[in-house]
Amino acid sequence: MRYIEPHGHMVSRTTDDYQDMVTAGCAAVCEPAFWAGFDRSTMHGFHDYFCQLTDFEPKRAARYGLPHFSWLCINPKESEDVKLAEEVIGIIPSFLPRPNVLGIGEIGLNKNSRNEMKVLEMHVDLAARHQQLILVHTPHLEDKLKGTRLILDVIRSDSRIQPGRVLIDHVEEHTVRLVLDRGHWGGMTLYPVSKCSPARAVDILDICGGDRLWMNSACDWGESVPLAIPRTGLEMRRRGWTAEAVDRVIYQNPIRFLSQCPKFNLASEPV
Amino acid sequence: MTRQQVLDLYFMDARCKLIDLAAFLDRVDRGTGEADFRLAALQNSLKALAGSEASRAEKVLLTLSDPTVEPVAKALGKGAVGAWPGASGSKAPMP
């Protein structure tokens, strides 16, 4: 079963995970910039992190024959400090030409605050000025519905942004239609407790169709399962999906969205 | 899938989760002190679960969601607790 992991925070994972993912059929991994579990205190901390995402981590993945791509931003969890966010956003353009950078992400909201909104607007402007794809994080749990609505309105208010070049991640049953109806792509995150279970993700595919949806494990330093996508592929097969239909969702769909960035290619096939 | 196939595939899993939920509510009952707004929110969402409409998962999520539309003045903390305290006027526990 071949698949793309379009959202994995691999800097938090061990090489055992790389081995398992490639063994399970992973053909590429994409890593959005994330919160480290603590707030970085200076722009220089982000500079080093962006170097890790664009230089060190692709080399680590390449040892297992796995193409590694990245997205850059200051994560919404660190967006309350607008001055720091301005400094960080200021250094991102120098990283955009790097060969594995796909766009701006995962931007968005966390607690739906005014400062988070300002930083989101700054990121959207950055993406528009540099013709970048956008990957959006939507808030957790009780904050998701409100945050998704606010995010969609920010994106719609910038006429330079083409909806089909934006993926809104972590959708669930109460937000997926809002996202798809605006012309965006949606991402379903497969988590053990929060977000989507494999069964619910397949339910959403059954109900909404699989045209503009992908799935990801969003594996990070918290409770998460790096093999969540192939396990959900197995769930789809148990429910009668054909191998071709599973392939369309977990392999071809990510390629369709990500190939809008010319730097996305799978020249290095899995070993 | 037929309903029979869905039952064959998922009944035991749903049964397990249902008993876990019942045991959780019993555990809360056996506890001491006051419960915060999350218990009421969960009990309210059970009404959506008991409904006959097809979109139960969506309705449960909506009952647990913040329905307001204006950004908050400032982010207090980073985590979420799973239910919206606004309706009860209670203060959310810090995750």
Interface residues (C-beta under 8 A of the other chain):
Chain A: W35 K77 E80 N110 K111 N112 S113 R114 N115 E116 M117 P139 H140 L141 E142 D143 K144 L145 K146 R149 L150 E172 E173 H174 S194 A199 R200 D203 R238 R239 G240
Chain B: M1 Q5 L9 Y10 D13 S55 A57 E58 L61 L62 L64 S65 D66 P67 T68 V69 P71 V72 A73 K74 A75 L76 G77 K78 G79 A80 V81 G82 A83 W84
